[in-house]
Amino acid sequence: MRNRSTQMVYDLIKQDKRVLAVTADNRNEIFDEIRVKYPKQYIDYGIAEENMIASCAGLATCGYIPFLYTITNFMSMHAFEFIRNDVCIGNRNVKFLGRSSGLVSCSMGATHQGTEELALLRTLPNMITITPATPIEAREATRFAYEHEGPVYIRLEGFNEPELFDDGYIFDGMGGVIRVREGTDISIFVMGSIINEALSAAEELQNEKGISVEVINVPSVRPIKYDQVANISARTGNVITLEEHSIYGGLGTVIAEILARHKVICNFKMLGLDCCATGCGNRNDMRIINHISKDDLKRVCMDML
């Protein structure tokens, strides 16, 4: 996912001198190549995220389009006030690529687990927040960010995620949700690569229990098409949200807000992290420990019915 996104930055740099590849001591192999071949369009600020963001806000006012690539927590939390004041309030054309989001770096403990940043960033003025589920969706979200005038945050969870879309996929910057599996009994709204847990659970529920579960990919929590979510939820009357993020302020909160505003009557359950994640280990084990695995989702579906 993060390689497809940063490769798109590289492709944009080749055709547009305004595009900058920016990092805070967290480049990958693609940014390394940019550093060598396009040194005038590459900046590494070192471990100084606040300086990086303040400087890029200034560069944006001069017509540049900086793409900031670094660890989500360090960028969104260390430098939150700079994102708010220098970028978002002034609607500066700065793009944030947050790597190691969710539980990707879970073996490094809570300091590196990016599990609350969407709750923070979606509250900011003018900020679009995107959580791709697959590498192609990450690539196309990055293309959209380039074309959009204003701040965009893209949550890049990891790498080598299974692909759900073909090469012609077009990212909907207006916040449309995508049904990736049909179903009639339960609607599961998912953001990010954990959608693969939902798809596995839905297939097993169909084969083992005859339960028909639809899976809805939510690539953007701001904006999001309220009417579309409300209509899907009303049709099945059973709604579950799944996210590798805190349930406080994340996808579950967004869907709950929509259901309340549209007065949708349904059964509703949020599956996600209770604030920070519990434990330390590999990603699959962490999903089990924190009750957001395929088997947890299956149990919630059966309880709901």
C-alpha positions as CSV (number, residue, x, y, z in Angstrom):
1,M,0.0,0.0,0.0
2,R,2.7,2.5,1.0
3,N,4.8,1.6,-2.0
4,R,2.0,2.1,-4.4
5,S,1.3,5.5,-2.9
6,T,4.9,6.7,-2.8
7,Q,5.4,5.4,-6.4
8,M,2.6,7.6,-7.5
9,V,4.4,10.6,-5.8
10,Y,7.5,9.6,-7.8
11,D,5.4,9.5,-11.1
12,L,4.0,12.9,-10.3
13,I,7.5,14.4,-9.5
14,K,8.6,13.3,-13.0
15,Q,5.9,15.3,-14.7
16,D,5.3,18.3,-12.3
17,K,8.2,20.3,-10.8
18,R,5.8,21.6,-8.1
19,V,5.5,18.2,-6.4
20,L,7.9,17.6,-3.5
21,A,8.7,14.4,-1.7
22,V,9.1,15.2,2.0
23,T,10.0,13.1,5.0
24,A,11.1,13.3,8.6
25,D,13.8,10.6,8.7
26,N,11.4,7.9,7.4
27,R,12.0,7.5,3.7
28,N,11.5,4.2,1.9
29,E,13.3,2.8,-1.2
30,I,11.2,4.9,-3.6
31,F,11.9,8.1,-1.7
32,D,15.6,7.1,-1.8
33,E,15.4,6.9,-5.6
34,I,13.7,10.3,-5.7
35,R,16.5,11.7,-3.4
36,V,19.1,10.6,-5.9
37,K,17.4,11.4,-9.2
38,Y,15.4,14.5,-8.3
39,P,17.3,16.1,-5.4
40,K,15.7,19.5,-5.9
41,Q,12.2,17.9,-5.2
42,Y,13.2,16.0,-2.1
43,I,13.5,17.3,1.5
44,D,14.3,15.3,4.6
45,Y,13.8,17.3,7.8
46,G,15.1,14.7,10.1
47,I,13.2,14.0,13.3
48,A,11.5,17.4,13.3
49,E,7.9,16.9,12.3
50,E,6.7,20.3,13.5
51,N,9.4,22.0,11.4
52,M,8.5,19.9,8.4
53,I,4.8,20.8,8.5
54,A,5.3,24.5,9.2
55,S,7.8,24.7,6.3
56,C,5.6,22.8,3.9
57,A,2.7,25.1,4.7
58,G,5.0,27.9,3.5
59,L,6.1,26.0,0.4
60,A,2.4,25.4,-0.5
61,T,1.8,29.2,-0.4
62,C,4.6,29.5,-3.0
63,G,2.8,27.0,-5.3
64,Y,4.5,23.8,-4.4
65,I,2.6,20.5,-3.7
66,P,4.5,18.8,-0.8
67,F,3.7,15.1,0.0
68,L,4.8,14.4,3.6
69,Y,5.6,10.7,4.2
70,T,6.4,9.6,7.8
71,I,5.1,7.6,10.7
72,T,1.5,8.5,11.4
73,N,1.8,9.1,15.1
74,F,4.8,11.3,14.9
75,M,3.2,13.4,12.2
76,S,-0.4,13.6,13.4
77,M,0.2,13.9,17.1
78,H,3.7,15.5,17.7
79,A,2.7,18.2,15.2
80,F,-1.1,18.3,15.5
81,E,-1.2,22.1,16.3
82,F,1.0,22.8,13.3
83,I,-1.4,20.8,11.0
84,R,-4.4,22.7,12.5
85,N,-3.0,26.2,12.5
86,D,-0.5,26.3,9.6
87,V,-2.2,23.9,7.1
88,C,-5.9,23.4,7.7
89,I,-7.1,26.8,8.9
90,G,-5.5,28.4,5.9
91,N,-6.5,25.5,3.6
92,R,-2.9,25.0,2.4
93,N,-2.3,22.5,-0.4
94,V,-0.3,20.0,1.8
95,K,-0.7,16.2,1.5
96,F,0.0,13.8,4.4
97,L,1.0,10.2,3.8
98,G,0.8,8.5,7.2
99,R,2.8,5.3,7.2
100,S,2.6,2.5,9.9
101,S,-1.0,3.2,10.7
102,G,-3.2,0.9,12.7
103,L,-1.4,-2.1,14.1
104,V,1.3,-2.4,11.4
105,S,4.1,-1.6,13.9
106,C,2.3,-3.3,16.8
107,S,5.5,-5.2,17.9
108,M,7.0,-1.8,18.8
109,G,4.3,-1.0,21.4
110,A,1.8,1.8,21.8
111,T,4.2,4.6,20.8
112,H,4.2,3.3,17.2
113,Q,0.6,2.0,17.0
114,G,-1.4,4.6,14.9
115,T,-4.8,4.0,16.4
116,E,-6.4,7.5,17.1
117,E,-5.2,9.8,14.4
118,L,-8.4,9.8,12.3
119,A,-10.4,10.9,15.3
120,L,-8.1,13.9,15.5
121,L,-7.6,14.8,11.9
122,R,-11.2,14.5,10.7
123,T,-12.2,17.3,13.1
124,L,-9.9,19.8,11.4
125,P,-11.2,22.4,8.9
126,N,-10.7,21.6,5.2
127,M,-9.0,18.3,5.9
128,I,-10.0,15.2,3.8
129,T,-9.2,11.9,5.6
130,I,-8.7,8.7,3.5
131,T,-8.1,5.1,4.6
132,P,-7.3,2.9,1.6
133,A,-8.1,-0.8,1.8
134,T,-5.7,-2.0,-1.0
135,P,-2.6,-0.9,-2.8
136,I,-4.5,0.2,-5.9
137,E,-6.9,2.3,-3.8
138,A,-3.8,3.9,-2.1
139,R,-2.3,4.7,-5.5
140,E,-5.5,6.3,-6.7
141,A,-6.1,8.1,-3.5
142,T,-2.7,9.7,-3.9
143,R,-3.6,10.7,-7.4
144,F,-6.8,12.3,-6.1
145,A,-4.8,14.1,-3.4
146,Y,-2.6,15.7,-6.1
147,E,-5.6,16.9,-8.1
148,H,-7.5,18.2,-5.0
149,E,-6.7,21.7,-3.8
150,G,-6.3,21.6,0.0
151,P,-5.0,19.3,2.7
152,V,-5.5,15.6,2.4
153,Y,-4.5,12.8,4.9
154,I,-4.0,9.3,3.6
155,R,-3.7,6.5,6.1
156,L,-1.1,4.0,4.8
157,E,-1.3,0.9,6.9
158,G,1.4,-1.4,5.5
159,F,2.5,-3.3,2.4
160,N,1.6,-6.5,0.4
161,E,-2.1,-6.2,1.3
162,P,-4.4,-8.4,-0.9
163,E,-5.9,-6.5,-3.9
164,L,-9.7,-6.2,-4.3
165,F,-9.8,-3.7,-7.3
166,D,-8.6,-3.8,-10.9
167,D,-6.2,-1.4,-12.4
168,G,-9.0,0.8,-13.8
169,Y,-10.3,1.7,-10.3
170,I,-11.1,5.4,-9.8
171,F,-11.1,6.9,-6.4
172,D,-14.3,8.8,-5.4
173,G,-13.2,11.9,-3.7
174,M,-16.8,12.8,-2.7
175,G,-16.9,10.0,-0.1
176,G,-18.8,7.2,-1.8
177,V,-18.7,3.8,-0.2
178,I,-18.1,0.6,-2.2
179,R,-20.0,-2.7,-1.8
180,V,-17.3,-5.4,-2.3
181,R,-19.6,-8.3,-1.3
182,E,-23.3,-8.7,-1.7
183,G,-25.5,-9.7,1.2
184,T,-29.0,-9.3,2.6
185,D,-28.9,-10.0,6.4
186,I,-26.1,-7.8,7.8
187,S,-24.1,-4.8,6.5
188,I,-20.5,-4.6,7.6
189,F,-18.9,-1.2,7.1
190,V,-15.1,-1.5,7.1
191,M,-12.2,0.9,6.6
192,G,-8.6,-0.2,5.8
193,S,-7.0,-3.5,5.0
194,I,-8.8,-5.2,7.9
195,I,-11.6,-5.6,5.3
196,N,-10.0,-9.0,4.5
197,E,-11.1,-10.2,8.0
198,A,-14.6,-9.1,7.1
199,L,-14.6,-10.8,3.7
200,S,-13.3,-14.1,5.3
201,A,-16.0,-13.9,8.1
202,A,-18.7,-13.2,5.5
203,E,-17.7,-16.2,3.4
204,E,-17.6,-18.6,6.4
205,L,-20.9,-17.4,7.7
206,Q,-22.5,-18.0,4.4
207,N,-21.0,-21.5,4.1
208,E,-21.5,-22.6,7.7
209,K,-24.7,-20.8,8.8
210,G,-26.4,-19.6,5.6
211,I,-26.1,-16.0,6.8
212,S,-25.8,-13.5,4.0
213,V,-23.4,-10.6,4.9
214,E,-22.6,-7.7,2.7
215,V,-19.2,-6.0,3.1
216,I,-18.9,-2.2,2.4
217,N,-15.5,-0.6,2.0
218,V,-15.4,3.0,3.4
219,P,-12.3,4.6,1.9
220,S,-13.1,8.1,3.4
221,V,-14.6,9.1,6.7
222,R,-14.5,12.7,5.6
223,P,-16.2,13.3,3.3
224,I,-18.6,10.4,3.3
225,K,-22.0,10.2,1.5
226,Y,-24.5,10.2,4.3
227,D,-27.5,9.2,2.2
228,Q,-25.7,6.2,0.7
229,V,-24.7,4.9,4.2
230,A,-28.2,5.5,5.6
231,N,-29.9,3.6,2.7
232,I,-27.6,0.6,3.0
233,S,-28.2,0.4,6.7
234,A,-31.9,0.7,6.5
235,R,-32.1,-2.1,3.9
236,T,-30.6,-4.8,6.1
237,G,-31.5,-3.3,9.5
238,N,-28.3,-4.9,11.0
239,V,-25.1,-2.8,10.9
240,I,-21.6,-3.6,12.2
241,T,-18.5,-1.4,11.8
242,L,-15.0,-2.8,11.8
243,E,-11.8,-0.8,12.1
244,E,-8.2,-1.1,13.2
245,H,-8.6,2.2,15.0
246,S,-10.2,3.5,18.2
247,I,-13.9,3.2,18.2
248,Y,-13.9,6.7,19.8
249,G,-14.0,9.1,16.9
250,G,-13.3,6.6,14.1
251,L,-15.4,4.8,11.6
252,G,-17.9,3.5,14.2
253,T,-18.5,7.0,15.4
254,V,-19.0,8.3,11.9
255,I,-21.5,5.6,11.0
256,A,-23.4,6.1,14.3
257,E,-23.6,9.9,13.6
258,I,-25.1,9.1,10.2
259,L,-27.7,6.6,11.6
260,A,-28.7,9.2,14.2
261,R,-29.1,12.1,11.8
262,H,-31.1,10.1,9.3
263,K,-33.1,8.4,12.1
264,V,-32.3,4.9,10.8
265,I,-33.7,2.2,13.1
266,C,-31.4,-0.8,13.1
267,N,-29.3,-3.1,15.3
268,F,-25.8,-1.5,15.5
269,K,-22.5,-2.7,16.8
270,M,-19.0,-1.2,16.7
271,L,-15.9,-3.4,16.5
272,G,-12.6,-1.6,17.0
273,L,-10.0,-0.7,19.5
274,D,-11.0,0.5,23.0
275,C,-8.8,3.6,22.7
276,C,-5.2,2.2,22.4
277,A,-4.5,-1.4,21.5
278,T,-3.8,-3.9,24.2
279,G,-0.7,-6.1,24.0
280,C,2.4,-6.2,21.8
281,G,3.1,-8.8,19.1
282,N,2.4,-9.6,15.4
283,R,-0.6,-8.1,13.7
284,N,-2.8,-11.2,13.5
285,D,-2.3,-12.0,17.2
286,M,-3.0,-8.3,18.1
287,R,-6.3,-8.5,16.2
288,I,-7.3,-11.6,18.2
289,I,-6.1,-10.0,21.5
290,N,-8.1,-6.8,20.8
291,H,-11.3,-8.7,19.6
292,I,-11.2,-7.4,16.0
293,S,-10.4,-10.7,14.3
294,K,-12.5,-12.8,11.8
295,D,-13.8,-15.0,14.5
296,D,-14.8,-12.1,16.7
297,L,-16.7,-10.6,13.8
298,K,-18.5,-14.0,13.2
299,R,-19.6,-14.1,16.8
300,V,-21.0,-10.6,16.7
301,C,-22.9,-11.4,13.5
302,M,-24.5,-14.5,15.0
303,D,-25.4,-12.7,18.2
304,M,-27.0,-9.9,16.3
305,L,-29.3,-12.2,14.4
